[in-house]
Structures are given as structure tokens and as C-alpha cells.
């Protein structure tokens, strides 16, 4: 699976059909990380500096 994979869209649809409220994040895990949000890797939890080109998110502090 790569960044162009639509598997999460199908999973979101399946959960929505079961009655769960779902949202799809445009850009997937790449934009999650670029927004400065935590990602768990084999090396532990990694938080990158947020990328001003992809987010309006401003970290606190």
C-alpha cells in the first residue's frame, strides 16, 4: 500500500455503514505527520515539526 491507496476510504465507508461517525483526513498518514502529530514507529513515537506548507495548525507554546 502506498500514499495513493484508497483502503482507508473503504474502511471509513464500512464503519459509516455500521453507524459510526467517520472523517477522512486528506493526505493520510503523510499529512498527519506533517501536521506535527505523533506517529508510532519501530523506534517509538516520533513527532515531526509541523510543515507550514500543509497546515494551518499552530503548535502551542
TIVO-2410 file (N, C-alpha, C; in nm, 3 decimals):
# residues 61
REC num residu      c1      c2      c3 atome chaine
REC   1      X   0.083  -0.118   0.000     N      A
REC   1      X   0.000   0.000   0.000    CA      A
REC   1      X   0.088   0.124   0.000     C      A
REC   2      X   0.048   0.223  -0.075     N      A
REC   2      X   0.121   0.348  -0.081    CA      A
REC   2      X   0.031   0.465  -0.049     C      A
REC   3      X   0.083   0.584  -0.071     N      A
REC   3      X   0.006   0.703  -0.038    CA      A
REC   3      X  -0.116   0.719  -0.127     C      A
REC   4      X  -0.118   0.653  -0.243     N      A
REC   4      X  -0.233   0.660  -0.332    CA      A
REC   4      X  -0.338   0.554  -0.304     C      A
REC   5      X  -0.318   0.476  -0.199     N      A
REC   5      X  -0.410   0.367  -0.165    CA      A
REC   5      X  -0.542   0.424  -0.112     C      A
REC   6      X  -0.653   0.364  -0.152     N      A
REC   6      X  -0.783   0.410  -0.104    CA      A
REC   6      X  -0.845   0.312  -0.004     C      A
REC   7      X  -0.762   0.228   0.056     N      A
REC   7      X  -0.812   0.131   0.154    CA      A
REC   7      X  -0.879   0.197   0.273     C      A
REC   8      X  -0.825   0.310   0.317     N      A
REC   8      X  -0.885   0.377   0.432    CA      A
REC   8      X  -1.023   0.433   0.398     C      A
REC   9      X  -1.042   0.472   0.272     N      A
REC   9      X  -1.173   0.522   0.229    CA      A
REC   9      X  -1.276   0.410   0.239     C      A
REC  10      X  -1.239   0.290   0.195     N      A
REC  10      X  -1.331   0.176   0.204    CA      A
REC  10      X  -1.357   0.138   0.349     C      A
REC  11      X  -1.254   0.145   0.433     N      A
REC  11      X  -1.274   0.116   0.576    CA      A
REC  11      X  -1.366   0.219   0.639     C      A
REC  12      X  -1.347   0.347   0.605     N      A
REC  12      X  -1.434   0.452   0.659    CA      A
REC  12      X  -1.578   0.429   0.617     C      A
REC  13      X  -1.598   0.389   0.492     N      A
REC  13      X  -1.733   0.361   0.444    CA      A
REC  13      X  -1.796   0.246   0.523     C      A
REC  14      X  -1.718   0.142   0.547     N      A
REC  14      X  -1.770   0.027   0.623    CA      A
REC  14      X  -1.812   0.069   0.764     C      A
REC  15      X  -1.729   0.150   0.830     N      A
REC  15      X  -1.765   0.198   0.964    CA      A
REC  15      X  -1.886   0.291   0.958     C      A
REC  16      X  -1.894   0.376   0.858     N      A
REC  16      X  -2.009   0.466   0.844    CA      A
REC  16      X  -2.137   0.386   0.824     C      A
REC  17      X  -2.129   0.279   0.746     N      A
REC  17      X  -2.247   0.194   0.724    CA      A
REC  17      X  -2.290   0.123   0.853     C      A
REC  18      X  -2.196   0.107   0.947     N      A
REC  18      X  -2.230   0.048   1.077    CA      A
REC  18      X  -2.281   0.152   1.176     C      A
REC  19      X  -2.284   0.278   1.132     N      A
REC  19      X  -2.338   0.384   1.216    CA      A
REC  19      X  -2.235   0.468   1.289     C      A
REC  20      X  -2.108   0.442   1.267     N      A
REC  20      X  -2.004   0.522   1.333    CA      A
REC  20      X  -1.982   0.653   1.259     C      A
REC  21      X  -1.958   0.762   1.332     N      A
REC  21      X  -1.922   0.886   1.264    CA      A
REC  21      X  -1.776   0.878   1.220     C      A
REC  22      X  -1.750   0.903   1.094     N      A
REC  22      X  -1.613   0.893   1.042    CA      A
REC  22      X  -1.575   1.021   0.969     C      A
REC  23      X  -1.446   1.043   0.962     N      A
REC  23      X  -1.389   1.153   0.883    CA      A
REC  23      X  -1.268   1.098   0.812     C      A
REC  24      X  -1.244   1.150   0.696     N      A
REC  24      X  -1.127   1.110   0.621    CA      A
REC  24      X  -1.029   1.226   0.617     C      A
REC  25      X  -0.906   1.200   0.656     N      A
REC  25      X  -0.804   1.305   0.655    CA      A
REC  25      X  -0.738   1.310   0.519     C      A
REC  26      X  -0.753   1.421   0.451     N      A
REC  26      X  -0.689   1.437   0.321    CA      A
REC  26      X  -0.537   1.433   0.341     C      A
REC  27      X  -0.470   1.354   0.261     N      A
REC  27      X  -0.325   1.341   0.273    CA      A
REC  27      X  -0.280   1.224   0.358     C      A
REC  28      X  -0.376   1.160   0.428     N      A
REC  28      X  -0.345   1.041   0.505    CA      A
REC  28      X  -0.236   1.058   0.609     C      A
REC  29      X  -0.161   0.951   0.630     N      A
REC  29      X  -0.060   0.949   0.736    CA      A
REC  29      X   0.051   1.051   0.709     C      A
REC  30      X   0.081   1.077   0.582     N      A
REC  30      X   0.186   1.174   0.549    CA      A
REC  30      X   0.148   1.313   0.601     C      A
REC  31      X   0.024   1.355   0.577     N      A
REC  31      X  -0.017   1.487   0.625    CA      A
REC  31      X  -0.037   1.488   0.776     C      A
REC  32      X  -0.075   1.373   0.833     N      A
REC  32      X  -0.084   1.362   0.978    CA      A
REC  32      X   0.052   1.397   1.038     C      A
REC  33      X   0.157   1.332   0.988     N      A
REC  33      X   0.293   1.356   1.039    CA      A
REC  33      X   0.337   1.499   1.009     C      A
REC  34      X   0.305   1.549   0.889     N      A
REC  34      X   0.347   1.685   0.851    CA      A
REC  34      X   0.272   1.792   0.930     C      A
REC  35      X   0.162   1.754   0.995     N      A
REC  35      X   0.090   1.846   1.082    CA      A
REC  35      X   0.147   1.844   1.223     C      A
REC  36      X   0.258   1.773   1.243     N      A
REC  36      X   0.322   1.770   1.374    CA      A
REC  36      X   0.254   1.679   1.474     C      A
REC  37      X   0.175   1.584   1.426     N      A
REC  37      X   0.104   1.493   1.514    CA      A
REC  37      X   0.186   1.365   1.534     C      A
REC  38      X   0.169   1.295   1.646     N      A
REC  38      X   0.254   1.180   1.678    CA      A
REC  38      X   0.229   1.060   1.586     C      A
REC  39      X   0.338   0.993   1.553     N      A
REC  39      X   0.333   0.870   1.474    CA      A
REC  39      X   0.417   0.766   1.546     C      A
REC  40      X   0.360   0.648   1.569     N      A
REC  40      X   0.434   0.543   1.636    CA      A
REC  40      X   0.510   0.461   1.531     C      A
REC  41      X   0.640   0.449   1.550     N      A
REC  41      X   0.725   0.373   1.460    CA      A
REC  41      X   0.795   0.262   1.539     C      A
REC  42      X   0.876   0.183   1.472     N      A
REC  42      X   0.950   0.079   1.542    CA      A
REC  42      X   1.052   0.139   1.638     C      A
REC  43      X   1.088   0.266   1.618     N      A
REC  43      X   1.180   0.336   1.707    CA      A
REC  43      X   1.109   0.409   1.820     C      A
REC  44      X   0.977   0.399   1.827     N      A
REC  44      X   0.900   0.470   1.928    CA      A
REC  44      X   0.814   0.577   1.865     C      A
REC  45      X   0.758   0.663   1.946     N      A
REC  45      X   0.671   0.769   1.898    CA      A
REC  45      X   0.756   0.885   1.847     C      A
REC  46      X   0.726   0.928   1.725     N      A
REC  46      X   0.800   1.037   1.661    CA      A
REC  46      X   0.704   1.152   1.634     C      A
REC  47      X   0.747   1.273   1.667     N      A
REC  47      X   0.669   1.393   1.636    CA      A
REC  47      X   0.759   1.485   1.555     C      A
REC  48      X   0.722   1.508   1.431     N      A
REC  48      X   0.798   1.598   1.344    CA      A
REC  48      X   0.755   1.741   1.367     C      A
REC  49      X   0.841   1.836   1.332     N      A
REC  49      X   0.799   1.975   1.329    CA      A
REC  49      X   0.690   1.990   1.225     C      A
REC  50      X   0.589   2.074   1.254     N      A
REC  50      X   0.481   2.087   1.157    CA      A
REC  50      X   0.531   2.164   1.035     C      A
REC  51      X   0.474   2.129   0.921     N      A
REC  51      X   0.511   2.187   0.792    CA      A
REC  51      X   0.414   2.299   0.759     C      A
REC  52      X   0.460   2.422   0.758     N      A
REC  52      X   0.373   2.537   0.732    CA      A
REC  52      X   0.308   2.534   0.594     C      A
REC  53      X   0.362   2.454   0.501     N      A
REC  53      X   0.306   2.445   0.366    CA      A
REC  53      X   0.181   2.359   0.360     C      A
REC  54      X   0.158   2.275   0.457     N      A
REC  54      X   0.045   2.183   0.450    CA      A
REC  54      X  -0.057   2.200   0.562     C      A
REC  55      X  -0.037   2.295   0.650     N      A
REC  55      X  -0.127   2.303   0.765    CA      A
REC  55      X  -0.148   2.444   0.815     C      A
REC  56      X  -0.263   2.465   0.870     N      A
REC  56      X  -0.290   2.590   0.942    CA      A
REC  56      X  -0.269   2.568   1.091     C      A
REC  57      X  -0.239   2.442   1.127     N      A
REC  57      X  -0.217   2.404   1.266    CA      A
REC  57      X  -0.097   2.479   1.322     C      A
REC  58      X  -0.116   2.541   1.434     N      A
REC  58      X  -0.008   2.613   1.500    CA      A
REC  58      X   0.014   2.547   1.636     C      A
REC  59      X   0.133   2.496   1.660     N      A
REC  59      X   0.156   2.433   1.790    CA      A
REC  59      X   0.149   2.534   1.903     C      A
REC  60      X   0.108   2.485   2.020     N      A
REC  60      X   0.100   2.573   2.137    CA      A
REC  60      X   0.240   2.600   2.189     C      A
REC  61      X   0.256   2.719   2.249     N      A
REC  61      X   0.383   2.749   2.312    CA      A
REC  61      X   0.474   2.821   2.230     C      A
***
